[in-house]
Amino acid sequence: MTNLFMFEKPLGMRDTFPDLYEIKDQTKKKMEQAMKLWGYRFIETPSLEYYETVGEASAILDQQLFKLLDQQGHTLVLRPDMTAPIARVAASKLLKEEAPLRLAYSNSVFRAQQREGGRPAEFEQVGIECIGDDSVSADAEVIALMVSVLKEAGLEHFKISIGHIGFVQELFTQIVGTEERADTLRRYLYEKNYVGYRQHVDELALSSIDKERLFRFLQLRGSEDVLGEAHSLLEGGKGLGALEQLKDLWSILKDYEVEKYVKFDLSLVSHMSYYSGILFEVYGENVGFAIGNGGRYNKLLEKFGKNSGATGFGLRLDYVLEAMQVELSSTLQQCVLFSDERRKEAIGLARDLRNEGVEVVLQNWKGVGDVDEFTKGFSNVHFVVGQDRKGGETS
C-alpha cells in the first residue's frame, strides 16, 4: 500500500462516523415503520445486476454506472437505482396473479461521479413501489404515504411539486412540432435553466401567440386553479386527459388531508425517461435541491415484458437529514468502569442495565489512560472500583 492512498477513499465515497450512523439508523427505522403501516412489504435486490437488463433499463446516464466484468465476461453494474431492479423482480416473479403489489426498500445505490463536488457516489434510498395499479388512486396513495414518511422521520416543513409528463409532451409537441425540438425544451426545464429556456423560445421560428403560450407555461404553479389556465394553453389532444388526472389527484389528496404539503408545477420534468404520467419532487427547507422524487413509470415494466401500471417514490436519506438539520448530540450510552477485584459485580450491573434496555459500555479501569476524557461522553458513569461503588453524572 502506497502512502498516497493509505487514507484516501474512491471518488465520491464517504465514511459514516458513529454519531451520524446512529441518527441515520433511527431516522430510517421510523421511515420504514411508516411504510409498513400502509401495507408495504420490504424487498432486497442484489447490489450487482446485469448491464443488459437493469443497467440499460435504468434511466441513469450510462457514464454514471459503475461497470465490471464477471468471470464469464458478462458486464455487471452496481445498482444505480432501486426502481429498475424491483421492476425486474416484479415482472419475473411477483406479478403472476395480476394483483397490486406494495413493495418497499431501504438500500444503497451507486452512481459514479466525474469529480468530487461534494456529491456522493454511494447513498441510501428509502422508498416504495406500487405495482399493478394504473389508477389515479394509486398515485395519490404514494404521495400521501410520502408525506406520512417524512413527518414520521421528523421533517415538518416540506413541499411536494406535482406535474404530469403527458401534459408537457402534448403542449410542446403541439407548439414546436417535433419530438426532437420538444426534448430540447424539456432539457432546459430539467436543468431548471429558465433563462436559457426563455432565450431558446425567443429564437424559435414561432408566432408571437405560440411563444406566449410557452412563456405562460412556466407560470403554471399553485393549487388546482392552475389546471384551468393549463387547459387554455392546449389545443385538444391527450394533454386534456392529463389535466383530468391531476384534477382527480387533487381531490383524493384533499381526502387524505395532505393538500397543504402539495402544489402543482406543470413545468416539472425529470431525467428519468421511463416516467409516463404523474410525477413529483419533494423539497425541504435548507436544501436547494429535491430530497426525493417519484411518479408513474408504466414504460419501465414494458421493458421487462409486462404491461402493468406502476408508481412509487424514492427519498435520499442524506438529503432528508440535511433538510432536518439534525445535530450530532452526545451519546445516551452509560458506562460501568470497574477494577479487577470488582469485575463480577460490574458485569452483573451492566447485565441488569442492559436488561432494562440501556446501552452500556463495560470498561476495565486499567485500559483507560485519561479517565476524565474517556467518561465525559457518557450520559451516566457507574464507578465499580476499589472497596466502594461510586455513581454519578459526568459533566
C-alpha positions as CSV (number, residue, x, y, z in Angstrom):
1,M,0.0,0.0,0.0
2,T,1.5,3.3,-1.0
3,N,1.4,6.3,1.3
4,L,-0.6,8.2,-1.4
5,F,-3.7,6.0,-1.0
6,M,-3.3,4.9,2.6
7,F,-6.1,7.3,3.9
8,E,-7.9,8.0,0.7
9,K,-11.3,6.7,-0.5
10,P,-12.5,6.3,-4.0
11,L,-14.1,9.4,-5.6
12,G,-17.5,10.2,-4.0
13,M,-17.3,7.6,-1.3
14,R,-17.9,8.5,2.4
15,D,-17.2,7.2,5.8
16,T,-20.1,7.4,8.3
17,F,-19.0,8.0,11.9
18,P,-20.9,6.6,14.9
19,D,-22.9,9.7,15.9
20,L,-24.2,10.2,12.3
21,Y,-24.7,6.5,11.8
22,E,-26.9,6.4,14.9
23,I,-29.1,9.3,13.7
24,K,-29.4,7.8,10.2
25,D,-30.3,4.4,11.6
26,Q,-33.0,5.8,13.9
27,T,-34.5,8.0,11.2
28,K,-34.5,5.1,8.7
29,K,-36.3,2.9,11.1
30,K,-39.1,5.5,11.6
31,M,-39.5,5.8,7.8
32,E,-39.6,2.0,7.4
33,Q,-42.2,1.6,10.1
34,A,-44.4,4.3,8.4
35,M,-44.3,2.3,5.1
36,K,-45.1,-1.0,6.9
37,L,-48.2,0.6,8.5
38,W,-49.5,1.3,5.0
39,G,-49.1,-2.3,4.0
40,Y,-45.8,-2.1,2.1
41,R,-43.5,-5.1,2.5
42,F,-39.7,-4.8,2.2
43,I,-37.7,-6.4,-0.5
44,E,-33.9,-6.6,-1.2
45,T,-32.2,-6.9,-4.6
46,P,-28.6,-7.7,-5.4
47,S,-26.0,-4.9,-5.4
48,L,-24.8,-6.3,-8.7
49,E,-27.1,-6.5,-11.8
50,Y,-26.6,-7.3,-15.4
51,Y,-25.9,-4.3,-17.5
52,E,-28.0,-5.6,-20.4
53,T,-31.1,-5.8,-18.1
54,V,-31.2,-3.4,-15.2
55,G,-28.3,-1.2,-16.4
56,E,-30.0,-0.4,-19.7
57,A,-33.5,-0.3,-18.2
58,S,-32.5,2.3,-15.6
59,A,-32.8,5.9,-16.6
60,I,-29.5,6.8,-15.0
61,L,-26.9,8.0,-17.6
62,D,-24.5,5.4,-18.8
63,Q,-21.4,7.4,-17.7
64,Q,-22.8,7.3,-14.1
65,L,-22.9,3.5,-14.0
66,F,-20.2,1.5,-12.1
67,K,-19.4,-1.4,-14.5
68,L,-17.3,-4.5,-14.1
69,L,-16.9,-7.9,-15.7
70,D,-17.7,-11.3,-14.0
71,Q,-15.6,-14.4,-14.7
72,Q,-17.8,-15.3,-17.7
73,G,-17.2,-12.0,-19.3
74,H,-20.7,-10.5,-18.6
75,T,-20.9,-6.8,-17.9
76,L,-22.3,-6.1,-14.5
77,V,-23.3,-2.8,-12.9
78,L,-23.7,-1.7,-9.3
79,R,-27.4,-0.9,-9.0
80,P,-27.8,2.8,-9.9
81,D,-31.4,3.0,-8.5
82,M,-33.9,0.7,-6.8
83,T,-36.9,1.0,-9.2
84,A,-35.4,-0.9,-12.1
85,P,-34.3,-3.9,-10.0
86,I,-37.7,-4.1,-8.3
87,A,-39.4,-3.9,-11.7
88,R,-37.3,-6.8,-12.8
89,V,-38.3,-8.9,-9.8
90,A,-42.0,-7.9,-10.1
91,A,-42.2,-8.7,-13.8
92,S,-40.4,-12.1,-13.5
93,K,-41.7,-13.4,-10.1
94,L,-44.4,-11.5,-8.4
95,L,-47.0,-10.3,-10.8
96,K,-48.4,-13.7,-11.7
97,E,-51.7,-13.1,-10.0
98,E,-52.1,-9.6,-11.5
99,A,-52.9,-8.2,-8.1
100,P,-51.4,-4.9,-7.0
101,L,-48.0,-5.2,-5.2
102,R,-46.9,-2.9,-2.5
103,L,-43.1,-3.1,-2.1
104,A,-40.7,-1.1,0.0
105,Y,-36.9,-0.8,0.1
106,S,-34.1,0.8,2.0
107,N,-30.7,0.2,0.3
108,S,-27.6,1.9,-1.1
109,V,-27.4,2.9,-4.7
110,F,-24.3,3.8,-6.7
111,R,-23.7,6.5,-9.3
112,A,-20.2,7.4,-10.5
113,Q,-19.1,11.0,-10.2
114,Q,-16.6,12.6,-12.6
115,R,-15.4,15.0,-9.9
116,E,-16.0,15.3,-6.2
117,G,-18.0,18.5,-5.8
118,G,-19.5,17.2,-2.5
119,R,-21.7,14.7,-4.4
120,P,-21.6,11.1,-3.0
121,A,-21.2,8.2,-5.4
122,E,-23.0,5.9,-2.9
123,F,-26.1,6.9,-1.0
124,E,-29.1,5.4,0.7
125,Q,-32.5,5.4,-0.9
126,V,-35.7,4.8,1.1
127,G,-38.9,4.3,-0.9
128,I,-41.8,2.3,-2.2
129,E,-43.2,0.9,-5.4
130,C,-46.9,0.3,-6.0
131,I,-47.1,-2.1,-9.0
132,G,-50.1,-3.4,-10.8
133,D,-52.5,-0.4,-10.2
134,D,-53.0,2.1,-13.0
135,S,-55.5,4.3,-11.2
136,V,-55.0,7.8,-10.0
137,S,-55.9,6.5,-6.6
138,A,-52.5,4.7,-6.5
139,D,-50.7,7.9,-7.4
140,A,-52.5,9.7,-4.6
141,E,-51.6,6.9,-2.1
142,V,-48.0,7.1,-3.0
143,I,-47.9,10.9,-2.5
144,A,-49.9,10.7,0.8
145,L,-47.6,8.0,2.1
146,M,-44.5,10.1,1.3
147,V,-46.0,12.9,3.4
148,S,-46.5,10.4,6.2
149,V,-43.0,9.0,5.9
150,L,-41.3,12.5,6.0
151,K,-43.4,13.5,9.0
152,E,-42.6,10.3,10.9
153,A,-38.9,11.0,10.1
154,G,-39.2,14.3,11.9
155,L,-39.4,16.7,8.9
156,E,-42.3,19.1,9.2
157,H,-41.5,21.8,6.6
158,F,-41.5,20.5,3.0
159,K,-43.4,20.9,-0.2
160,I,-44.2,18.4,-3.0
161,S,-44.3,19.7,-6.5
162,I,-46.6,17.7,-8.8
163,G,-46.7,17.7,-12.6
164,H,-47.6,15.4,-15.5
165,I,-45.2,14.4,-18.2
166,G,-48.2,13.8,-20.6
167,F,-49.2,17.4,-20.4
168,V,-45.7,18.7,-21.1
169,Q,-45.2,16.4,-24.0
170,E,-48.5,17.3,-25.6
171,L,-48.1,21.0,-25.2
172,F,-44.6,21.1,-26.6
173,T,-45.4,18.8,-29.5
174,Q,-48.4,21.0,-30.4
175,I,-46.3,24.1,-30.5
176,V,-42.8,23.1,-31.8
177,G,-44.0,20.2,-33.9
178,T,-41.3,17.5,-33.4
179,E,-40.2,15.3,-30.6
180,E,-36.6,16.5,-31.0
181,R,-37.5,20.1,-30.5
182,A,-39.7,19.2,-27.5
183,D,-36.7,17.3,-26.0
184,T,-34.6,20.5,-26.2
185,L,-37.2,22.4,-24.3
186,R,-37.6,19.6,-21.7
187,R,-33.8,19.6,-21.1
188,Y,-33.9,23.3,-20.1
189,L,-36.7,22.5,-17.7
190,Y,-34.9,19.6,-16.1
191,E,-31.8,21.7,-15.6
192,K,-34.0,24.4,-14.1
193,N,-32.4,26.8,-16.6
194,Y,-35.4,29.1,-17.1
195,V,-33.3,31.9,-18.5
196,G,-31.9,29.5,-21.2
197,Y,-35.5,28.3,-21.8
198,R,-36.8,31.8,-22.5
199,Q,-33.8,32.7,-24.7
200,H,-34.4,29.5,-26.7
201,V,-38.1,30.2,-27.1
202,D,-37.3,33.7,-28.3
203,E,-35.0,32.2,-31.0
204,L,-37.6,29.7,-32.3
205,A,-39.4,30.4,-35.6
206,L,-42.9,30.6,-33.9
207,S,-45.7,33.0,-33.9
208,S,-45.9,35.5,-31.0
209,I,-49.0,33.7,-29.8
210,D,-47.2,30.3,-29.6
211,K,-44.2,31.9,-27.9
212,E,-46.5,33.5,-25.3
213,R,-48.1,30.0,-24.7
214,L,-44.6,28.7,-23.9
215,F,-43.8,31.6,-21.6
216,R,-47.2,31.3,-19.8
217,F,-46.5,27.6,-19.3
218,L,-43.7,28.4,-16.9
219,Q,-46.1,30.2,-14.6
220,L,-48.4,27.1,-14.1
221,R,-47.6,26.7,-10.4
222,G,-50.0,26.6,-7.4
223,S,-53.2,24.9,-6.4
224,E,-55.9,23.4,-8.6
225,D,-56.6,26.8,-10.1
226,V,-53.7,26.4,-12.4
227,L,-55.3,23.5,-14.1
228,G,-57.8,25.8,-15.8
229,E,-55.0,28.0,-17.0
230,A,-53.2,24.9,-18.3
231,H,-56.4,23.9,-20.2
232,S,-56.4,27.2,-22.1
233,L,-52.9,26.6,-23.4
234,L,-53.8,23.3,-25.1
235,E,-55.5,22.7,-28.4
236,G,-57.2,19.5,-27.5
237,G,-55.2,16.2,-27.5
238,K,-54.1,13.8,-24.9
239,G,-52.9,16.6,-22.6
240,L,-56.6,17.2,-21.6
241,G,-56.7,13.7,-20.1
242,A,-53.5,14.5,-18.1
243,L,-55.2,17.5,-16.6
244,E,-58.2,15.5,-15.7
245,Q,-55.9,13.0,-13.9
246,L,-54.4,15.9,-11.9
247,K,-57.8,17.2,-11.0
248,D,-58.8,13.8,-9.7
249,L,-55.5,13.6,-7.9
250,W,-56.1,16.9,-6.1
251,S,-59.5,15.7,-4.9
252,I,-58.1,12.5,-3.5
253,L,-55.2,14.3,-1.8
254,K,-57.7,16.5,-0.1
255,D,-59.4,13.4,1.3
256,Y,-56.0,12.3,2.7
257,E,-55.8,15.8,4.2
258,V,-52.3,16.4,2.8
259,E,-53.1,19.2,0.4
260,K,-51.1,21.8,2.4
261,Y,-48.0,19.8,1.6
262,V,-48.5,19.8,-2.2
263,K,-48.7,22.2,-5.1
264,F,-48.8,21.8,-8.9
265,D,-45.8,22.7,-11.0
266,L,-46.8,21.8,-14.5
267,S,-43.4,22.6,-15.9
268,L,-41.9,19.7,-13.9
269,V,-40.0,17.2,-15.9
270,S,-37.5,14.5,-14.9
271,H,-34.3,12.9,-16.2
272,M,-36.0,9.6,-15.5
273,S,-37.0,8.7,-19.1
274,Y,-39.4,6.0,-18.0
275,Y,-41.9,8.3,-16.3
276,S,-45.2,8.2,-18.2
277,G,-47.7,10.2,-16.2
278,I,-48.0,12.0,-12.9
279,L,-44.6,12.8,-11.4
280,F,-43.4,14.8,-8.4
281,E,-40.5,16.1,-6.5
282,V,-40.2,17.0,-2.8
283,Y,-38.2,19.9,-1.4
284,G,-37.3,20.6,2.2
285,E,-36.2,23.7,4.0
286,N,-32.5,24.4,4.0
287,V,-31.8,22.3,0.9
288,G,-31.7,23.8,-2.5
289,F,-32.5,20.6,-4.4
290,A,-35.0,17.8,-4.3
291,I,-34.7,15.4,-1.4
292,G,-36.8,12.8,-3.2
293,N,-38.9,12.2,-6.2
294,G,-41.3,9.8,-7.8
295,G,-44.1,9.2,-10.3
296,R,-45.8,6.8,-12.6
297,Y,-43.4,4.6,-14.7
298,N,-45.6,2.2,-16.7
299,K,-43.0,2.2,-19.5
300,L,-40.4,0.6,-17.3
301,L,-42.5,-2.5,-16.8
302,E,-42.8,-2.8,-20.5
303,K,-39.1,-3.2,-20.8
304,F,-39.4,-6.4,-18.7
305,G,-42.3,-7.8,-20.8
306,K,-45.2,-6.7,-18.5
307,N,-48.0,-4.3,-19.4
308,S,-48.7,-3.1,-16.0
309,G,-49.2,0.2,-14.2
310,A,-46.6,1.2,-11.6
311,T,-45.8,4.3,-9.4
312,G,-43.6,5.0,-6.5
313,F,-41.2,7.3,-4.8
314,G,-37.6,7.4,-3.5
315,L,-36.1,9.5,-0.8
316,R,-32.5,10.2,-0.3
317,L,-31.7,9.7,3.3
318,D,-28.7,12.0,3.4
319,Y,-30.8,14.8,1.9
320,V,-33.7,14.2,4.3
321,L,-31.3,14.5,7.3
322,E,-29.8,17.7,5.8
323,A,-33.3,19.2,5.5
324,M,-34.0,18.2,9.1
325,Q,-30.8,20.0,10.2
326,V,-30.1,17.2,12.7
327,E,-27.5,17.9,15.3
328,L,-25.0,15.3,16.3
329,S,-25.8,15.0,20.0
330,S,-23.8,13.3,22.7
331,T,-24.4,9.6,23.2
332,L,-27.0,8.3,25.6
333,Q,-24.8,5.4,26.5
334,Q,-23.9,4.7,30.1
335,C,-20.6,3.3,31.3
336,V,-19.6,0.9,34.0
337,L,-16.0,1.5,34.9
338,F,-14.5,-1.3,37.1
339,S,-11.4,-2.6,38.8
340,D,-10.3,-6.2,38.7
341,E,-11.4,-7.1,42.2
342,R,-15.0,-6.0,41.5
343,R,-15.2,-7.3,37.9
344,K,-18.0,-9.8,38.6
345,E,-20.1,-7.2,40.3
346,A,-19.6,-4.8,37.4
347,I,-20.6,-7.5,34.9
348,G,-23.8,-8.1,36.9
349,L,-24.6,-4.3,37.0
350,A,-24.0,-4.0,33.2
351,R,-26.3,-7.0,32.6
352,D,-29.1,-5.5,34.7
353,L,-28.9,-2.2,32.9
354,R,-28.9,-3.9,29.5
355,N,-32.0,-5.9,30.5
356,E,-33.7,-2.6,31.1
357,G,-32.8,-1.5,27.6
358,V,-29.9,0.7,28.5
359,E,-26.8,0.8,26.2
360,V,-23.8,0.1,28.4
361,V,-20.1,0.1,27.9
362,L,-18.3,-2.1,30.3
363,Q,-14.7,-0.9,30.7
364,N,-11.8,-2.1,32.9
365,W,-10.1,0.8,34.7
366,K,-6.7,-0.5,33.5
367,G,-7.5,0.0,29.9
368,V,-8.1,3.7,30.2
369,G,-5.4,6.3,30.0
370,D,-7.3,9.5,30.9
371,V,-10.4,8.6,32.9
372,D,-12.0,12.1,32.7
373,E,-11.5,12.3,28.9
374,F,-12.9,8.8,28.5
375,T,-16.0,9.2,30.6
376,K,-17.1,12.7,29.5
377,G,-19.0,11.3,26.5
378,F,-21.4,9.1,28.6
379,S,-24.7,10.2,30.0
380,N,-24.0,8.3,33.3
381,V,-20.9,6.6,34.6
382,H,-21.0,3.9,37.3
383,F,-17.7,3.5,39.1
384,V,-17.2,0.0,40.4
385,V,-13.7,0.2,41.7
386,G,-11.9,-0.4,45.0
387,Q,-14.0,-1.2,48.0
388,D,-16.9,1.2,47.4
389,R,-19.1,1.8,44.4
390,K,-19.5,5.4,43.3
391,G,-22.1,6.6,40.8
392,G,-22.6,9.9,39.2
393,E,-23.3,12.0,36.2
394,T,-20.4,13.2,34.0
395,S,-20.4,16.8,33.1
